[in-house]
Amino acid sequence: MLSRVAENLYWLARYLERAENTARIVNVNANLLLDLPKGIAPGWAPLVDITGANTLFEEHYKDYGERQVMRFLLGDERHPGSILSALNAARENCRTIRDFVPREAWEQINSLTLYAREGLQKGLTKNGRHPYLRGLITGSQLINGLLDGTMLHDQGFEFLTLGRYLERADMTTRIADVHSATLLPDTDEVRPYDNIQWVSVLKSLTAYQMYRRSAQIRVQRGPVLGFIFKSPRFPRSVRWCIDHIRICLERLPRNEGALRVNGRLVRSLDAVDVEHLSQKELHEFVDELQLGIGDLHQEIAETWFLPTEASAVG
């Protein structure tokens, strides 16, 4: 397996997952708008906060209004983390390694990128937002299903899976952090709707039904955090992602350093009673996890990818 091919497969998966999960992050607010009583609206600045792109946003937009944030996250190609930018990057990474992925997956990546571009204006409207985001999420899942079901499960597939689960772990922590970043003003008037926020977080991960099956209790902050971060059976939980990253790493050569970093992430998760963290402690814990995920990415890149300027769009 060439380093260039491994790197392109890794970034292909990361960008597909990033596009899907950015749509999910926007859906946190979109779901709140549908569920909250009239006159109570969530803020939009936290959605930019959790992507870490505030400086770039403020270079191009005057305020954190709904339409400005939506355009920035969905279709602003000056923002490398927007959905359209991520899909463009996924397509470019796939284009250079078309012999390694099924033709049907390549065609679906093209179709989804075209859908994202052509439907953007409608997706920026309140009426068109939900079907547009749903189409992006469903399209991403279709591509993942094609890759899982028709691609050779060789070393290339391990790098693809590494990219998918590393990105998913990072983005799941960010989606959980939407709440700790205070989607709603922290006032007595709004606190009765706290559980609605956590329902929205679950819905953004398509986790509501599975949470109810697993926890068999009403939606509460602590159990939701425990499910999102530590469930060993839910495929979008941080624990699931880290466990499956370990499985991928064990199948690759020269994996000692990456396995050590992955082990530190496991120990960090095990050491924290996430269900009882305060909002501030949760935010700090998420920051710690994201730093660990960044360290794992760096170890993967230094071990298996080209040490020179990457040929992949990363």
N, C-alpha and C positions, 0 to 999 in steps of 0.2 A: 504494500500500500504506500503510494507516494505521499509525502508530507502535504503537497499542494492539494491532492484529492481529499485527504483526511480533513484538512482545514476547511475546504469548500463544503464538504458534507456537514461538518460541525456547524458552520455559520449558516448554511441553508436551514438547518433545523432551528437554530436560535432565532433567526429572523422570522420564520413562519410562526413560531411560538410567541414571539414578541408582538407580531401583528394581532394574533388572536387575543392575547392577554391585554393589550392596550384597548381593544374593543371591550373586553370584560371590565376593565377599569372604568371606562366611560359609562358602561352599563350600571355600575354602582350608583352613579348619580341619576341616570335615566330611570332606574327602578324606583329610586327615592321620589322622583318627581311624580311618578304614577301612584305611589303608595301613601305619600304624606297628605294631610289635610290641606285644603286650599289656603293659601296665605303663608305657608311655611315652606321655604325653598332652601335646598342645600347650596353651599358655596361651590365655586368652580376652581378657585385657586389651589386647593389641596390636590387636585388631579395633576396639576403641573408640578407641585411640590414633590410628589412621590416619584416622579420621573427624573428629578434632579436637573431639569432643564429651565429653571427660572431665569437665569441670565440670558439665555437665548430667546426665551419668550419676551422678556422685557425689552430686548433690542428691536423687536418688530411689532409689538402690540402695546397700546397705551394702558389698558386695564384688563383685569381678569374676568371679563364678561363671558356669559355662556357661549355666544357665537364665536368669540375670539379663541377661547380655550378649545372648543370643538374643532375649529379649523386647524389649530396648531397640532392637536393630537391625531386628527384623522387624515388630513391631507396636505399639510405644509411641508413641501419637499426641502425647505431650508432646515427642517428639524429631522435629523437622522433617525429619531425614534418614533416618528409618526407612522401610522398604519401604512400609508402609501409608500413612504420611504423604505420601510421594512420589507414590504412585498417586492418593491423594485430590487432591493439588495438580495432577497431570497432568489428571485428570478435570475439575477446576474450570476450568483454562485452556482445555481443549477445549470445554467447555460454552458458553463465551462466544463461540466462533468456529466454531460447528458448520457454518456455510455454507462454510467454507474447507477442511474435511476431509471425506473420503468417509464416508458414513453407516456403512459397515461398520467403519471404523476407530473411530468413536465408540462403536459397540456393543461392540467388542472391549475398549476401554478400560474401559467399564462392567463388562463380564464379568470382566476381570482384577482390577479393584478389589474386586468382590464375592468372587471366588475368594480373594484375599489375606485378606479379613476373615473369611470363613466357615471357611477352612482353617487359620487361625492357631494354634488350640490344638493341632491335630494336628501342625502344622509345628514346634511347640516341642518335640515329643518326639523322641527319638533315632531311632526307627523311621520316623516320619513326615517327618523333616526333609528327607531327600534328594528324595523325590517332590514335596514342597511347593516346594522351591527350584527344582527342575527345571521344575515347572509355571509358576513365575513367570518364569524365564528364557525358556522357550519361548513363553509368552504375550506377553512384550515383543517378542521377535523376530517374532512373527506380526503385531503391530501395525506394526512398522517395515516389514515386507514389504508390508503393505496400503498404507501411506502412500507408499512408494517406487513401487509398481506402479500406483496408481490416482489419486494426487493430481496436479493440474497442477504441472508443474515450472517455476513462475514465481518471482517474488521471494519470495513466501510460503514456497515450498519451500526456497529458499536459507536463510532464517532458521531453518526447522525443522532443516535439515542442519547449520547452524552450531551450534545448541544441542546436537545429538546428538554431534558430533565433539569439541566443546569439553569436554563432560562426560565423554566416553569417554576422551579424553587424560588428563584429571585422574584419573579413577578407575583407569585402567590403571597410572599411576605409583603410585597408592596400593596396588593389588594387589601390584605388585612390591615395594613397601615393607613388605608384611607380613613378608617374610623379614628385611629389614634391621632390623625392629622386634623380631626374635628370637621367632619362634613357639615354638621349642624352647629349653630351657635350654642355655647355651653351656658344655657340659662334654664331657670326653673320651668319656664313655659315649654321648652322643647324636650326636656328629659323624659317625659312620659312616652316619647316616640323612639326611645333608645333602641328597643327591640326591633323596630322597623328597620333601623340601619343595619342590624346584624342579619336580618332576613335578606336584605339587599346584597350584603356581602356574600352570603351563601348562594343567592341566585346568580351573582356575577361569576361564580365558580361552577355553576350548574350543580350545586352541592346540597340544595335545600332538601330534596327528597331523600338523598342518601344520609344526610345528617339525621333526619327524623327516623329513618330505619335504624341507624346506628345508636343514637343517643336515646331515642324513645321518650324524650321530654320536650317541652316547649323550647323555643329559641331563646337562649340566654347567652350573655357575653362570654362567660368562662367556658362552658362546654363547646361553644362555637370555636373559640380560640384553640381549645384542645383538639378539636376535630381537624381544623385547618392546618395546624402545625404538626400534630403527632399521630394522626391516624395511620396505622400500617396497612390499611385496606382501601383507602380512598386515593385514586391516582393523581389527584391534584394537591394532596397534602405535601408539606415540606418533607416530612419523614419518608413518605413513599418515594419521592424524587431522589433523596439522598441515598436511600437503600438501593434503588435501581442504578444510580450512578456507580455505586460500589460494584454491583454485578458486572456492569460494562467494563470498569477498570480492571477487574480481575481477569478478564478475557484478553487483555492487551499486554504486550511486552513492556518491560521497563516501567512498571506501574507503581513502584515502591513509594516515590514521593507523592504522587497524586492520592494514593490510598491513605497515606499519613494525614494529608490535609482533609480528606473526606472523613477520616476518623475523628478529627477535631470537631467537625461540624456535628457529627453524631453525638459526641460527648456534650457539646454545647446545648443541643436539644434536650438530652437526657437530664442535664443538670438544672433545668429551669422548670418550675411549676407554672407553666404559661397561663393556666386558667385563673390564677390569682394575681397576675401582674397588674399594677396600676397602669393608667394610660401612658404616663411618662416612662415607666419601666418597659412597657410593651414597645414603645418607639425605640428605646435604647437597645432592646433585645433584637429588634428587626435590623437596626443598624449593624449590630455585631454579626448577625447571620449574613447580611449582605457583604460585609467585609470578608467573611470566610468564604463565601461563594466566589468573590473576586479573586481571592488567593488560589482557590481551586482552579479557576479558569487560567490563571497565570501559570500554574504548575503544568496544566495540560498543554498550554501553548509552548512552554519551554521544553517540554519532554518530546512532543510529537510533531510540532509544526516548525516551519522554516524560521530560523533565527533572524533572517533579513526581513525587509518590509513585506508584509503578508500579500500573497497574490489573491487571497480571498477578499471579498468585500466585507470587512469586519469593523 
